[in-house]
């Protein structure tokens, strides 16, 4: 993805399975998620997607 930027969204978390969590609302399923972001990631920051099917 070229030109992708961080956009924070509120997600409803269902069950917590440890390494995985269930998302029950707030996302459509078409998003690309940032996994393990650093503490200095800000809204609008440019990102490069490295797509991986979960």
Beta strands, then each sheet from edge to edge (+ up, - down):
strand 1: 4-5
strand 2: 12-16
strand 3: 21-25
strand 4: 46-47
sheet 1: 1+ 4-
sheet 2: 2+ 3-
end
